[in-house]
Amino acid sequence: MSAEQHPEKVQQEIQYQSVSDFLESCPPNQLTHISDLSEYKHVSNVGYTDVMRTPEIQLHCGSDSCNGVRFFRCASGYGKRLKEDFEFIYVTYRCSNCQDNEKTFALAVKLDEDAKPTGELCKFGELPPFGPPTPPKLIKLIGPDRDDFLKGRRCENQGLGIGAFIYYRRVVENQKNRILTEIVKVSEKLSAPAEKIATLKKAIEETQFSNALNMAKDVIPESLLINGHSPIQLLHSALSEGVHALSDEQCLELAGSIRIVLSELSERLSQALKDEAELAKALSTLMNFKKEK
């Protein structure tokens, strides 16, 4: 008998994650099937039982001595006995490098069957909040709209696509002139053609957001291109979409792409100006050295 005749017999294959992948990359408020949730081991005064695995994970550590991805090990909440009903627990991980920064997860955990490794996990929240840190260069670029951007980041972390998209679009619209002014600075430092700089300045004066981005998209210095693409054109394409025509999942994907492009643009702007400043300093040093001799 075919599957078409009995659709009730067609079941979607369960997608499993490991505990480490779940803790590292799964945002809050998602119920996930876990392939290696428990280990069957001997516990004093209890005998053999299922306990939750708390493997080593990799997270970003923001301490001065780390400031990057480091290994974290479970510091509290390990050895939790599991049942076939949901248990609510806190698990805290500590950076193995600095031994200072910690991450605490609030979890709901349930075993599928006794003596079986599979189960379900739900992350109610985590502290510090889920997601990679926002680069300081990006915060500097968006300036006065920092709070709105961080609200959008929280929406994105929680899987709220429409909210994240709206906040990010508001930030780019409000800070359009600030972003384009930084691009003008790089263009002038790199001695870009005068007509391109004039177009960028005209885009700053343009009050219609979409028109301004459309004007600026083809006059971006090559050093600011992302894999050969104009970041302004990429932003224009994403932000021109009407939020009411998109699903929450589509908004979430677009919001993440907008954030990544903004982050990369802020990095390239900073690097371009830094390179020029370093070059000017080097030239000044050599010229002064020649005069002194």
TIPAKE-792162 format. One record per residue: x, y, z of N, C-alpha, C in turn. Coordinates in steps of 0.001 Angstrom, whole numbers, plus 500000, padded with zeros to 6 digits. Example, Ala and Ser with C-alpha at 12.3 -4.5 7.8 and 13.67 -1.06 7.14 Angstrom:
// residues 2
513190494310507800512300495500507800513200496700507800
512850497750507080513670498940507140512900500030507870
// end
This chain:
// residues 293
500838498823500000500000500000500000500893501255500000
500562502255499214501415503429499075501217504391500234
502222505284500408502143506293501470501016507276501206
500680507473499868499616508410499537498268507917500054
498093506576500075496830506022500526496665506102502045
497784506095502762497741506166504223498694507256504710
498334508530504512499223509630504915499495509660506402
498564509055507214498778509078508650499993508255509045
500457507367508179501590506518508486502918507184508126
502827508295507430504046509005507039504435509942508174
505523509695508817505979510514509930507270511237509560
507356512469509967508564513246509700509710512710510536
510842512550509894512017512033510596512475513042511645
512733512565512834513166513432513929514599513894513686
514831515189513844516159515764513702516768515945515089
517936515352515277518590515400516575519776516363516570
520011516954517733521207517750517986521960517124519142
523258517432519231524019517018520408523801518038521512
524093517661522746523968518590523878524838519822523651
526075519606523207526998520735523022526495521694521951
526007521157520812525473522023519756524264522806520251
523415522150521027522223522808521561522609523979522464
523521523754523406523897524805524346524620525946523642
525417525621522636526206526641521947525370527475520976
524452526843520244523872527528519087522354527627519056
521651526978519969520188527015519913519651528207520705
518832529061520096518262530194520838517220529728521841
516862530580522791515855530213523792514493529907523175
513678529198523963512276528921523640512096527988522447
513037527065522268512893526040521241513066524667521872
512099523804521639512172522436522129512914521600521098
514000520946521518514891520260520591515121518815521013
515139517919520039515464516514520298516984516369520385
517438515688521420518873515563521699519306514104521565
520408513899520865520877512533520590521679511931521737
522334512769522538523236512269523588522937512927524927
521655513039525244521229513767526435521726513128527724
521713511801527792522033511148529058523116510094528899
523687509753530031524572508593530116524109507742531289
524160506439531096523684505483532101524878505095532956
524904505578534182526089505364535006525699505069536455
526681504595537212526468504248538615526601505495539476
525600505723540316525589506856541237525508506312542659
526351506848543532526377506391544926524999506471545560
524643505441546321523383505349547062522155505235546156
522391505174544841521275505078543911521400503844543017
522621503561542610522851502496541645522913503070540250
522706502243539243522761502717537861521515503533537527
521725504684536940520626505576536601521040506491535449
520074507182534879520349508124533781520670509499534352
521809510048533955522180511404534367522469512243533122
522180513520533226522370514409532088523850514624531796
524195514562530509525557514853530080525756516364530042
526898516812530510527257518239530462528642518349529846
528737518140528543530052518120527879530691519500527804
531970519527527528532691520771527288532088521460526062
531927522777526128531367523534525002532268524723524690
532043525337523536532813526514523122531882527721523023
532228528770523768531448530001523793532386531202523721
531825532342523404532620533571523421532817534033524857
534066534317525219534379534864526538534843536304526355
534158537217527036534458538637526853535456539208527829
536106538374528630537087538901529586538281539489528843
539000540387529506540159541040528876541232540036528460
541380538977529242542428537996528931542022537029527825
540726536943527527540243536017526486539774536775525241
538641537449525357538051538215524251537972537396522971
537409536202523077537266535331521919536595534035522322
536505533102521381535878531813521662536829530963522500
536305530430523597537112529605524513536287528380524937
536980527391525487536290526224526026535693526565527391
534457526140527601533772526287528881533460524892529412
533628524715530716533302523440531356532236523641532425
531430522614532634530323522700533590530855522905535001
530341523948535678530779524262537031529738523891538075
528467523865537675527406523445538605526208522965537799
525460522036538392524293521484537720524559520166537023
525802519674537117526128518407536452525623517231537293
525505516058536648525075514858537348523596514819537661
522788515657536974521353515696537240520691514408536766
519964513736537672519242512516537301518042512875536421
517824512077535378516770512363534408515604511397534551
514417511901534161513204511097534182512496511237532840
511403510504532694510617510590531469509565511693531560
509715512561532532508914513778532652509867514960532712
509378516143532318510249517311532292510705517716533693
512022517949533803512630518506535005513152519901534645
513121520814535610513561522185535365514825522445536174
515901522791535472517199522895536133517988524106535635
518986524490536435519981525474536035521323524757535888
522032525105534806523369524563534590524303525737534317
525414525798535044526365526896534884527684526375534328
528188527074533306529483526755532703530460527890532995
531754527539533149532793528537533429533906528428532392
534433529580531987535533529611531015536751528883531577
537278527934530810538428527154531261539734527939531169
539704529044530411540931529826530247541105530844531375
540154531767531521540294532816532545539749532377533903
538941531322533908538320530829535144537474531908535829
536941532816535024536192533935535588534786534021534999
534690534190533691533382534364533059532550533087533101
531253533269533369530350532128533453529129532346532573
528500531243532202527249531261531442526295530298532137
525104530794532488524106529964533162522915529738532238
522504528473532117521369528088531276520200527660532157
519000528120531822517766527648532457517116526662531490
516997525391531918516611524327530998515422523528531505
514659522994530551513690521934530823514225520699530109
514317519580530831514962518389530280514103517162530543
514004516290529525513178515089529652513823513945528889
513867512804529498514412511599528879513332510917528033
513742510333526898512781509572526085512418508249526754
513453507474527107513251506167527750514392505914528731
514123505141529741515177504742530679516291504019529930
517529504322530337518723503666529797518918503936528302
518288504995527793518481505415526405519061506824526416
519967507130525470520630508445525507519789509602524997
518711509327524260517966510414523621516957511057524570
516619512302524252515641513024525065515330514371524448
514744515262525244514371516587524764514898517655525711
515287518779525123515774519931525885515067521184525402
514736522046526340514224523375526002515001524388526826
515468525415526169516234526469526838515298527652527097
514970527888528370514115529029528705514877530349528602
516141530297528871516953531504528815518381531204529193
519230532215529063520629532078529467521176533450529842
522150533440530715522768534672531206524282534488531230
525033535346530502524619536442529617523716535952528480
522970536869527854521990536481526841522611535726525665
521771534949524989522187534147523842522736535024522710
523690534462521984524189535094520771525565535689520932
526278535834519800527606536442519844527522537905520229
528568538457520826528527539869521227528481540781520012
527870541939520176527825542918519092529164543648519033
529831543648517862531154544283517751531105545765518137
532079546231518909532110547654519289532128548589518081
532765548156516988532830549005515789531444549219515190
530590548205515281529223548346514784528429549277515688
528597549139516997527913550032517941528320551480517671
529593551694517389530082553050517091529463553583515807
529317552710514800528781553137513509527321553567513625
526514552824514375525086553148514462524796554213515511
525779554472516389525716555597517312524439555707518133
523642556763517895522469557049518746521411555943518766
521417555060517772520403554002517712520888552692518307
521868552781519188522409551577519832521313550774520538
520453551451521288519427550743522059518451550008521149
518033550668520049517128550007519118517792548801518463
519070548938518145519779547799517543519818546623518511
520110546892519771520188545817520755518816545191521008
517750545990520885516399545429520974516161544465519809
516616544875518627516507543993517467517322542729517645
518479542871518258519342541700518505518652540727519457
517988541265520487517263540398521416516107539690520715
515402540418519839514323539793519069514870538671518201
515997538933517551516602537908516693516992536687517508
517601536912518668518023535803519526516849534945519974
515671535569520110514484534858520573513636534325519427
514151534460518184513441533945517025512265534792516592
512225536071517009511130536973516646511531537760515402
511307537149514248511827537690513001511287539047512620
509969539237512727509376540520512324509890541650513205
509958541400514520510476542428515430511909542786515123
512767541782514899514179542031514596514318542827513306
513560542434512276513631543116510979513234544584511110
512143544850511836511661546228511986512675547086512737
513257546547513811514254547319514560515490547597513709
516000546592513002517195546793512183516936547786511053
515747547688510446515422548639509370515348550064509916
514760550226511091514676551554511708516071552122511961
516988551269512440518354551717512727519036552199511449
518944551411510381519613551785509128518986553047508541
517658553151508610516993554354508099517417555590508884
517436555477510207517787556627511047519244557035510887
520117556044510687521553556319510640522115556275509217
521223556432508250521653556431506846522758557449506590
522566558674507073523555559727506825524878559449507543
524786558891508729525993558572509495526826557514508757
526155556500508228526846555433507502527458555977506217
526673556759505467527178557304504204528316558303504437
528263559035505539529354559982505851530660559241506077
530598558094506750531807557287506946532339556766505619
531428556417504714531852555946503391532509557083502607
531982558288502765532599559456502116534023559660502639
534211559525503949535548559684504533536534558705503909
536108557445503784536989556430503183537258556779501725
536227557211500989536383557563499577537379558705499413
537298559704500279538226560839500198539646560415500553
539780559553501559541107559068501941541754558283500814
540918557549500068541435556715498983541499557467497655
541214558760497698541236559603496489540342559037495394
539119558694495765538146558185494800537778559292493818
537292558946492622536881559960491640535903560959492239
536072562211491864535259563284492433533766563066492206
533416562509491022531987562318490741531356561281491677
532133560295492090531609559287493010531389559887494397
532342560701494838532195561359496130531001562311496107
530830563005494974529691563930494840528363563168494909
528323561980494313527105561167494349526786560731495776
527829560351496524527631559945497913527101561118498746
527650562293498531527198563470499273525761563841498897
525409563617497637524049563884497187523083562890497840
523567561642498022522744560617498676522492560985500136
523466561640500772523285562085502160522184563141502233
522128563995501235521120565063501221519734564539500863
519671563382500198518385562806499794517581562364501021
516372562853501129515562562536502302514810561210502169
514597560758500951513909559487500727514916558345500874
514695557527501892515667556492502259516012555559501108
515009555016500452515249554064499369516012554710498224
515654555959497878516363556665496807517824556888497169
518077557223498442519453557486498885520326556238498742
519802555101499186520584553866499070520791553485497611
519780553711496796519882553386495375520945554242494688
521049555503495103522060556396494540523466555959494941
523616555500496182524953555230496730525477553838496396
524615552931495969525000551514495881526109551230494880
526250552057493847527248551771492809528516552617492915
528641553414493966529814554296494072530608554011495347
530531552781495824531234552381497033532686552025496697
533662552486497487535057552109497243535243550592497235
536135550125496411536334548689496246536718548013497559
537459548720498415537898548126499680536740547833500626
535571548425500357534406548201501213533471547136500656
533762546633499460532916545601498871533027544313499672
531932543585499769531891542311500484531744541201499456
532813540455499253532832539409498210532402539973496855
532887541193496576532596541824495295531254542539495220
530477542518496296529148543127496296529132544396497147
528384545374496692528223546611497458527361546350498688
527862546648499891527041546446501094525784547307501082
525865548483500467524691549357500388523630548727499490
524063548119498392523113547446497511522466546250498211
523275545501498985522752544361499724521709544813500748
522008545893501463521067546425502447519801546953501773
520003547623500630518854548171499900517911547056499461
518476545946498972517655544820498511516862544215499659
517521544071500820516857543464501979515794544384502566
516131545670502691515237546598503384514082547082502522
514146546820501219513050547233500341511866546278500418
512093545113501055511004544147501207509971544668502211
508702544499501871507634544895502785507427543830503844
507471544229505108507400543258506198506093542468506179
505002543071505694503705542387505694503630541294504628
504575541322503684504579540309502627505460539119502979
506090539174504154507041538135504533506555537363505754
506957536102505815506671535302507004507662535674508100
507369535256509318508282535546510427509636534881510189
509629533681509604510884532980509321511708533741508283
511051534265507255511758535042506233512326536331506826
511537536990507694512015538208508363513226537904509236
513206536761509913514320536386510777515578536168509962
515447535512508818516612535275507958517158536588507414
516262537471506974516695538774506466517340539610507561
516755539588508752517297540363509869518723539928510181
518964538616510228520313538117510485521280538554509406
520831538552508149521692538968507039522014540460507127
521014541271507500521234542715507654522282542967508742
522140542277509866523098542459510975524523542072510544
524653540958509842525970540491509425526616541466508438
525824541971507482526362542931506503526767544230507199
525947544704508136526303545913508887527588545713509682
527734544542510298528939544245511075530173544244510188
530044543610509024531188543540508101531519544921507545
530489545713507247530728547072506746531438547914507789
531008547818509052531651548598510116533114548195510269
533402546905510118534774546424510216535622546955509063
535071546927507861535825547394506688536032548908506707
535024549640507171535188551091507304536299551420508290
536276550770509437537288550998510465538676550640509963
538773549491509261540070549036508778540623549969507712
539737550461506824540177551360505757540723552660506326
540032553214507317540496554461507929541748554234508763
541820553076509410543003552738510204544228552592509318
544066551881508189545181551688507263545701553028506756
544759553932506442545172555241505941545887556039507026
545394555934508279546029556649509387547440556107509639
547581554779509560548899554174509763549861554576508657
549341554653507422550181555063506296550632556513506461
549708557380506878550053558790507068551109558938508157
550975558170509229551953558211510316553315557725509849
553308556661509043554578556125508534555266557128507627
554493557779506751555072558785505862555645559960506648
554896560387507678555348561499508503556651561152509218
556727559941509737557930559500510446559136559487509522
558964558947508323560084558858507376560508560232506886
559530561122506652559859562462506176560585563263507245
560135563155508486560795563861509584562185563304509837
562330561990509709563635561362509899564625561857508856
564125562000507601564996562497506528565445563933506787
564501564773507309564837566164507611565877566262508720
565707565409509738566629565438510875568051565069510467
568148564167509504569474563753509039570099564869508201
// end
